[in-house]
């Protein structure tokens, strides 16, 4: 027996609305999954693809991002609240291995300069020569960490003694300008030449610039400019 047309139309309208609600919910769910659940597949978190996914989760945890994971078709997806998007975008391409130096980098990216200084100092104290250089430069510039020329010199010298010749260039600047030390152009010249002769690319370019422009104790010397430029012609060193 067929239903009366009027009642049948009412039932169809109700069913249509319910179906549309279900479809809308599914579409919204898919949209949220696409926009706010990211499948992490090599965005620069790790140079080791097998560790990449785990390191990203560790990075999120350190940054205080509340996230959940869900396995779909043997692929783990990471979900985080929409309110955390800005924070995630700031850190998602950072390298993270749990070291003090990477914790410092994350803290800086998130704008927490107190934690940045603390972790960078811990890394430097533990013999990380790159952290020692970074800390020395920060103390020299005084933008993110309070300026302290004496401490800057100390950490830059530690970095150089630990094999990080790149820190030499900041030491050269300190001696050339007399920042926290007696101005000593000859000392600056000696440090720069020694680092360049050891093959540090930044020092070589810096040395070329000094000879080209007659900076500090360096007189203008086109012959030495050409000598050093010829030395790096067959290398990967490209000076600006």
Helices and strands as residue ranges (DSSP letters): H 5-36, E 37-38, H 49-62, E 67-72, E 75-80, G 82-84, H 85-91, H 100-109, H 113-125, H 129-141, H 149-161, G 165-167, H 168-177, H 185-197, H 201-213, H 222-231
